[in-house]
Amino acid sequence: MDLHPTEDKRMLQDAARRYLAERHPLAAARAAAARPLQARLAQWREIAGQGWPALLVPASQDGLGLGMREAWIVAEAAGRHLLSLPLAANMAVLPTLCAAGAAGPVAQWTAAMMAGDTYFADAAPRPDGSAFVEGAGEGVRALALHRTGADALRIELHAPVAGEAGLDPTMPVARVREPVVLDSADLSVAPETWTRLRARLLLLRSAELLGAASAALDAAAAYARDRRQFDRAIGANQAIKHRLADDWMALDDARLAGVA
């Protein structure tokens, strides 16, 4: 368990939080639904310049060659600042695409993602042929992955669809009954690739949620310190104090599980 992060990890965390605080404050998250594509692409170029999308890609394939602990740090920071781009999904899929797509359209897609020229929405296929798209929007194509065999994947490039606010208003989503497939490719992969891909995505999603929950708890604690009734802060009341302490312990347990 990584209870004592290295200096490199602390520097990565500080850099991620500082960048997001300056370049994606809460005001940007609140205006995410109306944010134009060019503004999103400009921010993606900046993020790609930090190397985050390719953080898990080996250095031999022009990535940073780091591990899940470092990816967790970045994803948690993104969640804390409600980053309105599908960073976790792109981070999770890039190592698989770089390993399997040495040529053809897949190579073009990965090169564009890593260079900051584009990002892709995450299209999660449903059994009825529909798809749930995270990060949807005008001009934003989506990637969908299907497991077609023990050592085979099929990747599809879906046409852009308009997004709308879902449970998380900072991340536009769409439900597409019949996705329009612009291109596709069949990939030969190692038998464990699909399991690793899904595990990466699950962990990075968990990190994002932990970051968002931590920021919410910080805001609640600040309110409890500032809000006064009967000439004292409401956080002095045991009912509020204990609830905040219980929430902090739950989040700390989640963080420890994530870095284990």
N, C-alpha and C positions, 0 to 999 in steps of 0.2 A: 504494500500500500504506500502510495506516494504522499506521506504525511509532511515531508520536508521538501518542498519544491526547490529545484536548483535555481541558481541565479539566472540562467537562460530562460527558464520558465517564468520567473517573476518579471523579467524584462519583457517577455512576450505578452504577458497579461497586462502590464502597465501600458505597453505600446498600443494594444488592441483597445483598451478602455479609453485611452487618451484620444486616439483617432476617432472612435465612434462618438465620444462626447463632443468633439469639435465638429465633426463632419456629418453626424446623424443624431442630433439632439432629439428630445421628445417632440419638439415642434415639427420636425420632419416626419416622424412616425405618425403624428396626428393628421398630417396632410397627405399621407401615403396614397389614399384613394384617388386624389386629383393630381398626383405627381406625373409629369409627362415622361414618355419613354426615354427621351434624350437625357433627362436628368438622372434617370435610373442607370442608363448606360455609362454616363460620366462617372457615377459613383462606383459602378462595377469596375471600370478601368483603374480607379484609384485602389480598390480592394485587390485587384489582380496585381497591381504594382507592389502591394504588400506581400504577395505570394500566397495569400490565404486559400484561394480555390485549389491550388496545386500543392497544398501543404502535405498531403499524404502520398503524393506521387514521388517515386524514387528520383534521386538526383540524377541518375543515369538517363532519365526521361525528362529532364529539365524541370523537375519539381523540387520542393524543399527537402524531401526525404525524411520528414519528421513522423512522429507516431500519434496514436490516438490521444495520449495525454495532452500533447500540444494542440491537437484539433479540438479537444474538449475545452481548453482554455479560450480559444477563439470563438467557438460556438456559444459558450456561456456569455462572453462579452457581447456577442451579437444579440442574444436574447435579452440581456440586461438593457440594451439600448433599442430594442424592438426594431432591429434592422429589417426593412421592408424589401428585402431581396432574398431569393431562395439559396442562400449561401450553403447551408448544411447539405441540401440535396446535391448541389454541384460538387461540393467537397467529397461527398460519399461516393459518387459515381465516377469521378475522374480517374482514380487509380485503376478501376476495372477497364475503362475505355482505353487508357494509355497502354495497359498490358495486352489488350486483345486487338486493338485497332491500329495496326502498324501502317495501314494504307487505306485508300478509299475515303468514303464520306466520314467515317468515324474519326479518322485522323484529322480531317478538316474541322470537325466539330470540337475536338479536344484542343486543337491548336488555337481556335478562336476563343474558347473559354479561358485558356491559360494566358493568352495575350491581352485579354480584357476587351476584345472586340464585341463579345456577346456573352450572354448567360442564357440558360434554358430553364423554363418552368419545369416542374416535376409533375408528370402525368402518371397517376397511379391507376393502372388498369383494373376494372371490375369484371366479375364473372360474366355479366350480361353484355360485355363489349363496350360499355361506357367507360369514362375515365374521370377521375377527380384531379383537377389541375391546381397546384399551388404555385403562386407567382404569376398567374395568368394576366394577360393584358394585350392591348393592341400592339402588334409588331413583335411579340415575345413568343417564339416557338417553344415547344415542349418536347421533352424526351420521355419515352415510355420503355421500360424494360420488361421482357417476358422470359420466363424460364421455359425453354423448349425441350430440355433434356438434362441429364445428369451433368453433362459437360458442354452445354450449349445455351446461349442466350440470343434473343432477338431484340434489337434496339430499333425503335421507330421514332422518326421525327414528325411531330404533329404540327399542323398549321396553327397560327395564333388564334386565340379566342378572347373575347372581352372578359375582363375580370370584374368581380363584385366583392363587396365586403362580406366576410363570413363571420364565424365566431370571433376571429381575430381581425379587427378592422384595419390593422396595419399591413396585412398580407392579402392582396386580392386573390380570389380563388374562382374556379368555374367548374360546373358539372356539365360534361359534354356527353350527349347520348351517343353520337356517332362521330368519333374523332376522324379528321381528315389527315391521312398519312401522306406526308410529302416525300419521304424517303425511308429506307430501312436497311438493316444489315444483320446478318447472322454471324455470331461470334463463337469461336471454339475457346473454351475456358477450362480451367482446372475444376475438378468436381466440387471443391469447397468454395468456389468463387461466389455463388449466389448467397450462401449462408453468411459469408464475410461481408458482402455488400449490404445485406439487410441489417446485420449487426451494427455496421458503421452508421447507417442511417438512423437506427433506433437510438444509439448512444448520442449522436450529435443532436437529434431532436430532444432528447432528455436534457442535454446540456443547455440548449436554448430555453427550454421551459424552466430549468433551474435558474438561469440568469434572469428571466422575466419575473419569476416568483421572488427572487432575492431583491430585485429593485422595488417590487410592490411592498415587500416587508419593510425595506428601508423607508419608503414613503409613509407607511402606516406608523412606524416608530417615530418618525419626525413629527407627524401630526399629533401623536400622543404626547410628545414633549411640548409642543407649541399650544395645543388647544387647552384652554383653561375653563374650569367650572368651580364655582365656590372658592375662587382665588387660589387654585392650585391646578397643576397639569393633570389631565385625565389619566396620563400614564402612571400616576402614583397609585391609582386604584388597582387592587389586586386582580380583579376580574380581567382588566385589560393587560396589566403587566404580565400575568401568568400566560395569557393567550399568546402574547407576542413572544414570550420565552419558549413556549411549546413549538410555535411555528419556526423559530430560529433553530431549535434542536432538530426538527424534521428536515429542514433544508440542509443543515450541516451533515446529517446522516446521509442524505442524498448525494451531497458533494463527495463525501468519503467513499461511497459506493462507486461513484463515477471515476475516481482516480485510482481505484484499487487495481 
